[in-house]
């Protein structure tokens, strides 16, 4: 039997349920994986709230990311075998002890990467890689403003920006997050809860404003992020769970800035790109250039507590579920 987490209806953590179901059988192109660790992501909150995945009936699955070991493969799967360690960034229903995944969505795990690190790295690592190497390829000397800099994504993004020679101004919501943000390499940290950060970011960037803003903090920070940019700066907006800024009049955008919605899936739009970018992340971890910080681990049956913790915005680093 499969033990899994589902949501019975849209709502808060109270709608999360722990269920058991018969084991699925992998069909052509599919792999049945024993989940060792599942990652908790902000998009999971959106699924629980009913904002995404209308194609799934209720009770609706939860979770997309994880690491584990192959149990069975479908008839035409040749590059994965039972017993092999794998990880994935997007497989609906990953809050479970077993999950059926398309072979094209899996990456092989090198021996030096443990399951917890892999599950903490896939979604946020590939997202950070997209932001700093693809959507806006950071160059030496660039100054970046990173919102939620002490979160799992923010800590990884900061490290990748620093690897590429950039300067990081991290914004965090409380003073107890400053140390972790600086440990990740941030040059400056702004503590702010009211969206009053732009003036300080401009001052720290020498009065010109920053080259790029990475903002997944929702509408509350949108205007401040616009203000913090320099002429021809780039605004990388992400994180639809918290809502967008509303309708924009394009002629009102200031300073010839470039504004876009950065989506990690465009970074890994083929199996080849997925495996190549994941392999680069693993290489950075193995070489010590990229460190993954895990905030807390929960049993699968405690998924509601993990959601409550994430929504409190008090965590530092990644949350994991251990089936």
WOWO-V807147 format. One record per backbone hydrogen bond with DSSP energy under -0.5 kcal/mol. CO is the residue of the C=O (numbers start at 1). NH is the residue of the N-H. E is the energy in kcal/mol with one decimal. If there is no record, write none. Layout:
co:CO nh:NH e:E
co:CO nh:NH e:E
//
This chain:
co:2 nh:4 e:-0.5
co:2 nh:21 e:-2.4
co:3 nh:97 e:-2.1
co:4 nh:19 e:-3.0
co:5 nh:62 e:-1.0
co:6 nh:17 e:-3.3
co:7 nh:59 e:-0.6
co:7 nh:60 e:-2.4
co:12 nh:15 e:-2.2
co:13 nh:16 e:-1.6
co:15 nh:8 e:-2.1
co:17 nh:6 e:-2.5
co:17 nh:19 e:-0.5
co:19 nh:4 e:-2.6
co:21 nh:2 e:-3.9
co:24 nh:26 e:-0.5
co:27 nh:30 e:-2.2
co:29 nh:103 e:-2.9
co:30 nh:74 e:-2.7
co:31 nh:33 e:-0.6
co:31 nh:101 e:-2.9
co:32 nh:71 e:-3.4
co:32 nh:72 e:-1.4
co:33 nh:35 e:-0.7
co:33 nh:99 e:-2.1
co:34 nh:36 e:-0.5
co:34 nh:69 e:-2.1
co:37 nh:67 e:-2.2
co:38 nh:321 e:-2.9
co:39 nh:41 e:-0.5
co:39 nh:65 e:-0.5
co:40 nh:319 e:-0.5
co:41 nh:44 e:-1.2
co:41 nh:45 e:-0.7
co:42 nh:45 e:-0.8
co:42 nh:46 e:-1.3
co:43 nh:47 e:-2.1
co:44 nh:48 e:-2.3
co:45 nh:49 e:-2.1
co:46 nh:51 e:-2.7
co:46 nh:52 e:-0.7
co:47 nh:50 e:-1.3
co:48 nh:11 e:-1.6
co:53 nh:56 e:-1.9
co:60 nh:7 e:-2.5
co:62 nh:95 e:-2.4
co:63 nh:93 e:-1.7
co:63 nh:94 e:-1.7
co:64 nh:91 e:-1.6
co:65 nh:39 e:-1.6
co:66 nh:88 e:-2.2
co:67 nh:36 e:-2.4
co:67 nh:37 e:-2.0
co:68 nh:86 e:-2.4
co:69 nh:34 e:-3.1
co:70 nh:83 e:-3.0
co:72 nh:32 e:-2.5
co:74 nh:77 e:-1.5
co:76 nh:78 e:-0.7
co:81 nh:84 e:-2.1
co:84 nh:70 e:-2.8
co:85 nh:109 e:-2.0
co:86 nh:68 e:-2.5
co:87 nh:107 e:-2.4
co:88 nh:66 e:-1.9
co:91 nh:94 e:-0.7
co:94 nh:96 e:-2.1
co:95 nh:5 e:-2.6
co:97 nh:35 e:-1.8
co:99 nh:33 e:-2.5
co:99 nh:101 e:-0.5
co:101 nh:31 e:-2.5
co:102 nh:105 e:-2.0
co:103 nh:106 e:-1.6
co:105 nh:89 e:-0.6
co:107 nh:87 e:-2.1
co:108 nh:110 e:-0.5
co:110 nh:113 e:-1.7
co:112 nh:114 e:-0.6
co:114 nh:118 e:-2.3
co:115 nh:119 e:-2.7
co:116 nh:120 e:-1.8
co:117 nh:121 e:-1.0
co:118 nh:121 e:-0.7
co:118 nh:122 e:-1.8
co:121 nh:125 e:-2.3
co:121 nh:126 e:-0.6
co:122 nh:126 e:-2.3
co:123 nh:127 e:-1.9
co:124 nh:128 e:-2.5
co:125 nh:129 e:-2.5
co:126 nh:130 e:-2.2
co:127 nh:131 e:-2.6
co:128 nh:132 e:-2.3
co:129 nh:133 e:-2.0
co:130 nh:134 e:-1.8
co:130 nh:135 e:-2.9
co:131 nh:136 e:-1.6
co:132 nh:138 e:-2.5
co:134 nh:137 e:-0.5
co:136 nh:138 e:-0.9
co:139 nh:142 e:-2.3
co:142 nh:144 e:-0.5
co:142 nh:167 e:-3.2
co:143 nh:211 e:-1.9
co:143 nh:212 e:-1.5
co:144 nh:146 e:-0.6
co:144 nh:169 e:-3.1
co:145 nh:147 e:-0.6
co:145 nh:214 e:-2.8
co:146 nh:149 e:-0.5
co:146 nh:171 e:-2.8
co:148 nh:151 e:-1.8
co:148 nh:154 e:-0.6
co:150 nh:317 e:-1.5
co:151 nh:155 e:-2.6
co:152 nh:156 e:-1.5
co:153 nh:157 e:-3.1
co:154 nh:158 e:-2.4
co:155 nh:159 e:-1.6
co:156 nh:160 e:-2.2
co:157 nh:161 e:-2.5
co:158 nh:162 e:-2.2
co:159 nh:163 e:-2.1
co:160 nh:164 e:-1.4
co:161 nh:166 e:-2.5
co:162 nh:165 e:-1.7
co:165 nh:141 e:-2.3
co:167 nh:144 e:-3.2
co:168 nh:170 e:-0.6
co:168 nh:187 e:-1.5
co:168 nh:188 e:-1.8
co:169 nh:146 e:-2.5
co:170 nh:190 e:-3.3
co:171 nh:149 e:-2.2
co:172 nh:192 e:-2.9
co:174 nh:177 e:-1.7
co:175 nh:178 e:-1.5
co:177 nh:181 e:-1.6
co:178 nh:182 e:-2.5
co:179 nh:183 e:-2.4
co:180 nh:184 e:-1.5
co:181 nh:186 e:-1.9
co:182 nh:185 e:-1.3
co:188 nh:170 e:-2.9
co:189 nh:191 e:-0.5
co:190 nh:172 e:-2.7
co:190 nh:192 e:-0.6
co:195 nh:197 e:-0.7
co:197 nh:201 e:-2.3
co:198 nh:202 e:-2.6
co:199 nh:203 e:-2.2
co:200 nh:204 e:-2.7
co:201 nh:205 e:-1.2
co:202 nh:207 e:-2.9
co:202 nh:209 e:-0.6
co:203 nh:206 e:-1.5
co:205 nh:208 e:-0.9
co:210 nh:230 e:-2.4
co:211 nh:234 e:-2.6
co:212 nh:145 e:-2.6
co:213 nh:215 e:-0.6
co:213 nh:236 e:-3.1
co:214 nh:147 e:-2.3
co:214 nh:216 e:-0.5
co:215 nh:238 e:-2.0
co:218 nh:221 e:-1.2
co:219 nh:222 e:-0.8
co:219 nh:223 e:-0.5
co:221 nh:225 e:-2.4
co:222 nh:226 e:-2.0
co:223 nh:227 e:-2.4
co:224 nh:228 e:-1.8
co:225 nh:229 e:-0.7
co:226 nh:229 e:-1.0
co:228 nh:210 e:-2.6
co:230 nh:233 e:-2.1
co:233 nh:258 e:-2.7
co:234 nh:213 e:-2.2
co:234 nh:236 e:-0.6
co:235 nh:237 e:-0.9
co:235 nh:260 e:-2.4
co:236 nh:215 e:-2.4
co:237 nh:262 e:-2.4
co:239 nh:242 e:-1.0
co:240 nh:243 e:-1.3
co:242 nh:219 e:-0.5
co:248 nh:250 e:-0.7
co:249 nh:252 e:-2.5
co:250 nh:253 e:-1.3
co:254 nh:257 e:-2.0
co:255 nh:232 e:-3.2
co:258 nh:235 e:-3.5
co:260 nh:237 e:-2.8
co:260 nh:262 e:-0.8
co:261 nh:263 e:-0.5
co:263 nh:266 e:-1.6
co:264 nh:267 e:-2.1
co:264 nh:268 e:-0.8
co:266 nh:269 e:-0.5
co:270 nh:274 e:-2.5
co:271 nh:275 e:-2.4
co:272 nh:276 e:-2.2
co:273 nh:277 e:-2.9
co:274 nh:278 e:-2.3
co:275 nh:279 e:-2.2
co:276 nh:280 e:-1.7
co:277 nh:281 e:-1.9
co:278 nh:282 e:-2.5
co:279 nh:283 e:-2.2
co:280 nh:284 e:-2.3
co:281 nh:285 e:-2.2
co:282 nh:286 e:-2.8
co:283 nh:287 e:-1.9
co:284 nh:289 e:-1.7
co:284 nh:290 e:-1.5
co:285 nh:288 e:-1.3
co:291 nh:293 e:-0.5
co:292 nh:294 e:-0.6
co:293 nh:295 e:-0.5
co:293 nh:318 e:-2.5
co:296 nh:320 e:-2.1
co:298 nh:322 e:-3.2
co:299 nh:302 e:-1.9
co:300 nh:303 e:-1.4
co:302 nh:306 e:-1.6
co:303 nh:307 e:-2.2
co:304 nh:308 e:-2.3
co:305 nh:309 e:-2.3
co:306 nh:310 e:-2.4
co:307 nh:311 e:-2.5
co:308 nh:312 e:-1.0
co:309 nh:312 e:-0.5
co:309 nh:314 e:-0.8
co:310 nh:313 e:-1.4
co:317 nh:152 e:-0.9
co:318 nh:295 e:-2.9
co:318 nh:296 e:-1.4
co:319 nh:40 e:-2.2
co:320 nh:298 e:-2.2
co:321 nh:38 e:-2.6
co:321 nh:323 e:-0.6
co:322 nh:300 e:-1.2
//
